[in-house]
Amino acid sequence: MEIGAKQITNPQFEGVDSKDYPDFCDAFMVSCDIDGEEATEDQLEYINEFLLGDFWDEIYQSLIP
């Protein structure tokens, strides 16, 4: 499976806890779009395992109301 972080838009996260800053070890992506289409469960699993580190800024921003 080849997915690049630049293909991903509209990421939504859960498990984000400010106490985990800066590594957000409990955070995970629950939904996103890949090239404009909703990601499948398999794609989300891949993203959470291999690409989540590319989204630390977005995870941090999700803490700000």
Gaussian input, Z-matrix of N, CA and C with variables (Angstrom, degrees):
# hf/3-21g

backbone

0 1
 N
 C     1     B1
 C     2     B2     1     A1
 N     3     B3     2     A2     1     D1
 C     4     B4     3     A3     2     D2
 C     5     B5     4     A4     3     D3
 N     6     B6     5     A5     4     D4
 C     7     B7     6     A6     5     D5
 C     8     B8     7     A7     6     D6
 N     9     B9     8     A8     7     D7
 C    10    B10     9     A9     8     D8
 C    11    B11    10    A10     9     D9
 N    12    B12    11    A11    10    D10
 C    13    B13    12    A12    11    D11
 C    14    B14    13    A13    12    D12
 N    15    B15    14    A14    13    D13
 C    16    B16    15    A15    14    D14
 C    17    B17    16    A16    15    D15
 N    18    B18    17    A17    16    D16
 C    19    B19    18    A18    17    D17
 C    20    B20    19    A19    18    D18
 N    21    B21    20    A20    19    D19
 C    22    B22    21    A21    20    D20
 C    23    B23    22    A22    21    D21
 N    24    B24    23    A23    22    D22
 C    25    B25    24    A24    23    D23
 C    26    B26    25    A25    24    D24
 N    27    B27    26    A26    25    D25
 C    28    B28    27    A27    26    D26
 C    29    B29    28    A28    27    D27
 N    30    B30    29    A29    28    D28
 C    31    B31    30    A30    29    D29
 C    32    B32    31    A31    30    D30
 N    33    B33    32    A32    31    D31
 C    34    B34    33    A33    32    D32
 C    35    B35    34    A34    33    D33
 N    36    B36    35    A35    34    D34
 C    37    B37    36    A36    35    D35
 C    38    B38    37    A37    36    D36
 N    39    B39    38    A38    37    D37
 C    40    B40    39    A39    38    D38
 C    41    B41    40    A40    39    D39
 N    42    B42    41    A41    40    D40
 C    43    B43    42    A42    41    D41
 C    44    B44    43    A43    42    D42
 N    45    B45    44    A44    43    D43
 C    46    B46    45    A45    44    D44
 C    47    B47    46    A46    45    D45
 N    48    B48    47    A47    46    D46
 C    49    B49    48    A48    47    D47
 C    50    B50    49    A49    48    D48
 N    51    B51    50    A50    49    D49
 C    52    B52    51    A51    50    D50
 C    53    B53    52    A52    51    D51
 N    54    B54    53    A53    52    D52
 C    55    B55    54    A54    53    D53
 C    56    B56    55    A55    54    D54
 N    57    B57    56    A56    55    D55
 C    58    B58    57    A57    56    D56
 C    59    B59    58    A58    57    D57
 N    60    B60    59    A59    58    D58
 C    61    B61    60    A60    59    D59
 C    62    B62    61    A61    60    D60
 N    63    B63    62    A62    61    D61
 C    64    B64    63    A63    62    D62
 C    65    B65    64    A64    63    D63
 N    66    B66    65    A65    64    D64
 C    67    B67    66    A66    65    D65
 C    68    B68    67    A67    66    D66
 N    69    B69    68    A68    67    D67
 C    70    B70    69    A69    68    D68
 C    71    B71    70    A70    69    D69
 N    72    B72    71    A71    70    D70
 C    73    B73    72    A72    71    D71
 C    74    B74    73    A73    72    D72
 N    75    B75    74    A74    73    D73
 C    76    B76    75    A75    74    D74
 C    77    B77    76    A76    75    D75
 N    78    B78    77    A77    76    D76
 C    79    B79    78    A78    77    D77
 C    80    B80    79    A79    78    D78
 N    81    B81    80    A80    79    D79
 C    82    B82    81    A81    80    D80
 C    83    B83    82    A82    81    D81
 N    84    B84    83    A83    82    D82
 C    85    B85    84    A84    83    D83
 C    86    B86    85    A85    84    D84
 N    87    B87    86    A86    85    D85
 C    88    B88    87    A87    86    D86
 C    89    B89    88    A88    87    D87
 N    90    B90    89    A89    88    D88
 C    91    B91    90    A90    89    D89
 C    92    B92    91    A91    90    D90
 N    93    B93    92    A92    91    D91
 C    94    B94    93    A93    92    D92
 C    95    B95    94    A94    93    D93
 N    96    B96    95    A95    94    D94
 C    97    B97    96    A96    95    D95
 C    98    B98    97    A97    96    D96
 N    99    B99    98    A98    97    D97
 C   100   B100    99    A99    98    D98
 C   101   B101   100   A100    99    D99
 N   102   B102   101   A101   100   D100
 C   103   B103   102   A102   101   D101
 C   104   B104   103   A103   102   D102
 N   105   B105   104   A104   103   D103
 C   106   B106   105   A105   104   D104
 C   107   B107   106   A106   105   D105
 N   108   B108   107   A107   106   D106
 C   109   B109   108   A108   107   D107
 C   110   B110   109   A109   108   D108
 N   111   B111   110   A110   109   D109
 C   112   B112   111   A111   110   D110
 C   113   B113   112   A112   111   D111
 N   114   B114   113   A113   112   D112
 C   115   B115   114   A114   113   D113
 C   116   B116   115   A115   114   D114
 N   117   B117   116   A116   115   D115
 C   118   B118   117   A117   116   D116
 C   119   B119   118   A118   117   D117
 N   120   B120   119   A119   118   D118
 C   121   B121   120   A120   119   D119
 C   122   B122   121   A121   120   D120
 N   123   B123   122   A122   121   D121
 C   124   B124   123   A123   122   D122
 C   125   B125   124   A124   123   D123
 N   126   B126   125   A125   124   D124
 C   127   B127   126   A126   125   D125
 C   128   B128   127   A127   126   D126
 N   129   B129   128   A128   127   D127
 C   130   B130   129   A129   128   D128
 C   131   B131   130   A130   129   D129
 N   132   B132   131   A131   130   D130
 C   133   B133   132   A132   131   D131
 C   134   B134   133   A133   132   D132
 N   135   B135   134   A134   133   D133
 C   136   B136   135   A135   134   D134
 C   137   B137   136   A136   135   D135
 N   138   B138   137   A137   136   D136
 C   139   B139   138   A138   137   D137
 C   140   B140   139   A139   138   D138
 N   141   B141   140   A140   139   D139
 C   142   B142   141   A141   140   D140
 C   143   B143   142   A142   141   D141
 N   144   B144   143   A143   142   D142
 C   145   B145   144   A144   143   D143
 C   146   B146   145   A145   144   D144
 N   147   B147   146   A146   145   D145
 C   148   B148   147   A147   146   D146
 C   149   B149   148   A148   147   D147
 N   150   B150   149   A149   148   D148
 C   151   B151   150   A150   149   D149
 C   152   B152   151   A151   150   D150
 N   153   B153   152   A152   151   D151
 C   154   B154   153   A153   152   D152
 C   155   B155   154   A154   153   D153
 N   156   B156   155   A155   154   D154
 C   157   B157   156   A156   155   D155
 C   158   B158   157   A157   156   D156
 N   159   B159   158   A158   157   D157
 C   160   B160   159   A159   158   D158
 C   161   B161   160   A160   159   D159
 N   162   B162   161   A161   160   D160
 C   163   B163   162   A162   161   D161
 C   164   B164   163   A163   162   D162
 N   165   B165   164   A164   163   D163
 C   166   B166   165   A165   164   D164
 C   167   B167   166   A166   165   D165
 N   168   B168   167   A167   166   D166
 C   169   B169   168   A168   167   D167
 C   170   B170   169   A169   168   D168
 N   171   B171   170   A170   169   D169
 C   172   B172   171   A171   170   D170
 C   173   B173   172   A172   171   D171
 N   174   B174   173   A173   172   D172
 C   175   B175   174   A174   173   D173
 C   176   B176   175   A175   174   D174
 N   177   B177   176   A176   175   D175
 C   178   B178   177   A177   176   D176
 C   179   B179   178   A178   177   D177
 N   180   B180   179   A179   178   D178
 C   181   B181   180   A180   179   D179
 C   182   B182   181   A181   180   D180
 N   183   B183   182   A182   181   D181
 C   184   B184   183   A183   182   D182
 C   185   B185   184   A184   183   D183
 N   186   B186   185   A185   184   D184
 C   187   B187   186   A186   185   D185
 C   188   B188   187   A187   186   D186
 N   189   B189   188   A188   187   D187
 C   190   B190   189   A189   188   D188
 C   191   B191   190   A190   189   D189
 N   192   B192   191   A191   190   D190
 C   193   B193   192   A192   191   D191
 C   194   B194   193   A193   192   D192

   B1=1.4466
   B2=1.5266
   B3=1.2972
   B4=1.4628
   B5=1.5127
   B6=1.3250
   B7=1.4565
   B8=1.5184
   B9=1.3099
   B10=1.4559
   B11=1.5167
   B12=1.3065
   B13=1.4623
   B14=1.5299
   B15=1.3207
   B16=1.4654
   B17=1.5231
   B18=1.3210
   B19=1.4626
   B20=1.5350
   B21=1.3171
   B22=1.4630
   B23=1.5298
   B24=1.3321
   B25=1.4654
   B26=1.5262
   B27=1.3184
   B28=1.4693
   B29=1.5270
   B30=1.3329
   B31=1.4668
   B32=1.5317
   B33=1.3229
   B34=1.4549
   B35=1.5264
   B36=1.3435
   B37=1.4566
   B38=1.5239
   B39=1.3164
   B40=1.4541
   B41=1.5136
   B42=1.3163
   B43=1.4572
   B44=1.5099
   B45=1.3330
   B46=1.4634
   B47=1.5281
   B48=1.3082
   B49=1.4595
   B50=1.5254
   B51=1.3108
   B52=1.4750
   B53=1.5262
   B54=1.3283
   B55=1.4671
   B56=1.5280
   B57=1.3209
   B58=1.4653
   B59=1.5238
   B60=1.3439
   B61=1.4630
   B62=1.5160
   B63=1.2911
   B64=1.4513
   B65=1.5232
   B66=1.3467
   B67=1.4677
   B68=1.5300
   B69=1.3343
   B70=1.4672
   B71=1.5305
   B72=1.3241
   B73=1.4660
   B74=1.5276
   B75=1.3259
   B76=1.4659
   B77=1.5248
   B78=1.3130
   B79=1.4721
   B80=1.5174
   B81=1.3206
   B82=1.4588
   B83=1.5242
   B84=1.3081
   B85=1.4565
   B86=1.5285
   B87=1.3392
   B88=1.4632
   B89=1.5187
   B90=1.3273
   B91=1.4603
   B92=1.5184
   B93=1.3174
   B94=1.4591
   B95=1.5208
   B96=1.3134
   B97=1.4539
   B98=1.5220
   B99=1.3030
   B100=1.4625
   B101=1.5172
   B102=1.3209
   B103=1.4617
   B104=1.5288
   B105=1.3448
   B106=1.4599
   B107=1.5173
   B108=1.3288
   B109=1.4597
   B110=1.5220
   B111=1.3354
   B112=1.4601
   B113=1.5251
   B114=1.3334
   B115=1.4645
   B116=1.5212
   B117=1.3208
   B118=1.4580
   B119=1.5305
   B120=1.3187
   B121=1.4663
   B122=1.5314
   B123=1.3166
   B124=1.4702
   B125=1.5253
   B126=1.3241
   B127=1.4618
   B128=1.5256
   B129=1.3369
   B130=1.4717
   B131=1.5240
   B132=1.3025
   B133=1.4684
   B134=1.5320
   B135=1.3203
   B136=1.4650
   B137=1.5336
   B138=1.3220
   B139=1.4664
   B140=1.5219
   B141=1.3362
   B142=1.4668
   B143=1.5245
   B144=1.3032
   B145=1.4630
   B146=1.5258
   B147=1.3368
   B148=1.4638
   B149=1.5279
   B150=1.3235
   B151=1.4661
   B152=1.5284
   B153=1.3171
   B154=1.4652
   B155=1.5282
   B156=1.3114
   B157=1.4594
   B158=1.5258
   B159=1.3198
   B160=1.4629
   B161=1.5250
   B162=1.3317
   B163=1.4594
   B164=1.5258
   B165=1.3457
   B166=1.4689
   B167=1.5223
   B168=1.3105
   B169=1.4627
   B170=1.5248
   B171=1.3254
   B172=1.4559
   B173=1.5200
   B174=1.3358
   B175=1.4631
   B176=1.5224
   B177=1.3191
   B178=1.4617
   B179=1.5345
   B180=1.3163
   B181=1.4704
   B182=1.5279
   B183=1.3387
   B184=1.4587
   B185=1.5271
   B186=1.3356
   B187=1.4653
   B188=1.5281
   B189=1.3076
   B190=1.4633
   B191=1.5296
   B192=1.3329
   B193=1.4833
   B194=1.5106
   A1=108.17
   A2=116.07
   A3=119.61
   A4=109.28
   A5=114.91
   A6=121.92
   A7=106.02
   A8=116.53
   A9=121.08
   A10=110.02
   A11=116.16
   A12=120.96
   A13=112.09
   A14=117.49
   A15=120.59
   A16=112.26
   A17=117.99
   A18=121.91
   A19=111.63
   A20=116.68
   A21=122.09
   A22=110.46
   A23=115.35
   A24=122.00
   A25=108.74
   A26=115.56
   A27=123.31
   A28=114.07
   A29=118.23
   A30=118.39
   A31=111.14
   A32=115.57
   A33=123.02
   A34=107.32
   A35=115.95
   A36=120.58
   A37=111.30
   A38=115.21
   A39=123.42
   A40=107.50
   A41=115.23
   A42=119.73
   A43=113.57
   A44=116.87
   A45=120.81
   A46=108.47
   A47=116.37
   A48=122.48
   A49=108.01
   A50=116.24
   A51=120.09
   A52=111.68
   A53=118.16
   A54=121.38
   A55=111.43
   A56=117.02
   A57=121.66
   A58=113.15
   A59=117.89
   A60=121.15
   A61=109.05
   A62=122.98
   A63=127.48
   A64=114.14
   A65=118.87
   A66=117.34
   A67=114.51
   A68=118.19
   A69=122.33
   A70=111.56
   A71=115.31
   A72=120.70
   A73=113.81
   A74=118.81
   A75=120.73
   A76=113.33
   A77=117.33
   A78=121.02
   A79=111.04
   A80=114.55
   A81=120.24
   A82=109.62
   A83=116.49
   A84=122.69
   A85=108.03
   A86=115.79
   A87=119.81
   A88=112.47
   A89=116.95
   A90=120.34
   A91=109.30
   A92=114.69
   A93=122.14
   A94=107.55
   A95=115.44
   A96=121.77
   A97=107.87
   A98=115.85
   A99=121.90
   A100=106.52
   A101=115.60
   A102=121.36
   A103=111.42
   A104=115.52
   A105=120.97
   A106=116.02
   A107=118.08
   A108=121.37
   A109=110.34
   A110=116.19
   A111=120.58
   A112=110.97
   A113=115.26
   A114=121.17
   A115=110.92
   A116=115.70
   A117=121.30
   A118=109.20
   A119=116.41
   A120=120.79
   A121=110.84
   A122=117.24
   A123=120.61
   A124=111.09
   A125=116.77
   A126=120.50
   A127=110.87
   A128=117.40
   A129=120.49
   A130=110.94
   A131=116.62
   A132=120.55
   A133=110.12
   A134=117.11
   A135=122.00
   A136=110.52
   A137=116.66
   A138=121.21
   A139=110.34
   A140=116.50
   A141=120.20
   A142=111.73
   A143=117.51
   A144=120.08
   A145=112.86
   A146=116.60
   A147=119.40
   A148=116.10
   A149=119.39
   A150=120.34
   A151=114.84
   A152=118.23
   A153=119.49
   A154=112.26
   A155=117.34
   A156=121.37
   A157=113.54
   A158=117.22
   A159=121.15
   A160=111.99
   A161=117.22
   A162=121.21
   A163=113.29
   A164=117.70
   A165=119.91
   A166=110.98
   A167=118.95
   A168=120.95
   A169=110.96
   A170=117.54
   A171=121.16
   A172=111.29
   A173=117.08
   A174=120.69
   A175=109.36
   A176=116.82
   A177=120.79
   A178=110.81
   A179=117.06
   A180=121.32
   A181=111.29
   A182=118.14
   A183=120.23
   A184=112.03
   A185=117.26
   A186=121.01
   A187=112.41
   A188=116.55
   A189=121.72
   A190=109.02
   A191=116.57
   A192=119.35
   A193=113.80
   D1=124.31
   D2=178.19
   D3=-114.63
   D4=108.66
   D5=175.74
   D6=-129.56
   D7=132.20
   D8=176.17
   D9=-108.26
   D10=150.15
   D11=-178.19
   D12=-57.67
   D13=-30.60
   D14=-178.59
   D15=-70.59
   D16=-17.04
   D17=178.79
   D18=-81.40
   D19=-14.42
   D20=-170.93
   D21=-93.77
   D22=129.60
   D23=175.37
   D24=-132.12
   D25=164.27
   D26=177.85
   D27=54.22
   D28=45.57
   D29=-179.62
   D30=-70.70
   D31=139.39
   D32=175.64
   D33=-122.64
   D34=136.22
   D35=-174.02
   D36=-121.97
   D37=154.46
   D38=170.70
   D39=-133.75
   D40=164.91
   D41=179.10
   D42=76.16
   D43=15.83
   D44=-178.95
   D45=-82.44
   D46=122.84
   D47=-178.89
   D48=-131.50
   D49=124.73
   D50=-177.68
   D51=-60.48
   D52=-24.40
   D53=178.27
   D54=-68.34
   D55=-19.66
   D56=179.76
   D57=-85.69
   D58=-3.84
   D59=-178.20
   D60=-58.33
   D61=137.00
   D62=9.33
   D63=-99.57
   D64=-0.80
   D65=-174.38
   D66=-96.12
   D67=-11.56
   D68=176.79
   D69=43.55
   D70=56.43
   D71=-173.13
   D72=-64.97
   D73=-20.66
   D74=-179.86
   D75=-98.92
   D76=-4.11
   D77=-177.60
   D78=-76.51
   D79=147.89
   D80=175.42
   D81=-152.39
   D82=153.69
   D83=-179.90
   D84=-85.65
   D85=128.31
   D86=-178.79
   D87=-103.48
   D88=-20.92
   D89=176.13
   D90=-161.18
   D91=158.07
   D92=176.25
   D93=-173.09
   D94=172.43
   D95=172.28
   D96=-110.75
   D97=142.12
   D98=175.13
   D99=-120.50
   D100=117.18
   D101=-175.85
   D102=50.77
   D103=39.17
   D104=175.30
   D105=85.57
   D106=-1.22
   D107=179.45
   D108=-117.20
   D109=145.06
   D110=-178.92
   D111=-60.91
   D112=134.23
   D113=-179.17
   D114=-69.57
   D115=145.12
   D116=175.20
   D117=-83.18
   D118=169.18
   D119=177.09
   D120=-60.12
   D121=-40.69
   D122=178.78
   D123=-63.14
   D124=-41.21
   D125=178.59
   D126=-65.79
   D127=-41.65
   D128=177.87
   D129=-63.54
   D130=-39.32
   D131=177.50
   D132=-60.95
   D133=-44.31
   D134=177.72
   D135=-61.75
   D136=-47.22
   D137=-179.28
   D138=-59.52
   D139=-46.78
   D140=-178.21
   D141=-65.21
   D142=-31.12
   D143=-179.59
   D144=-81.19
   D145=-38.93
   D146=-170.39
   D147=-115.96
   D148=-21.49
   D149=-172.32
   D150=-120.05
   D151=-4.42
   D152=-173.22
   D153=-57.84
   D154=-33.17
   D155=179.26
   D156=-59.94
   D157=-22.39
   D158=177.69
   D159=-75.71
   D160=-5.73
   D161=-174.59
   D162=-117.41
   D163=18.93
   D164=-179.56
   D165=-57.31
   D166=-41.71
   D167=-179.84
   D168=-61.89
   D169=-43.56
   D170=178.86
   D171=-66.47
   D172=-37.42
   D173=177.07
   D174=-63.90
   D175=-45.97
   D176=178.35
   D177=-60.48
   D178=-44.26
   D179=179.89
   D180=-62.84
   D181=-27.74
   D182=179.87
   D183=-68.00
   D184=-15.91
   D185=176.65
   D186=-79.15
   D187=-19.77
   D188=-175.67
   D189=-90.27
   D190=118.27
   D191=-178.96
   D192=-66.33

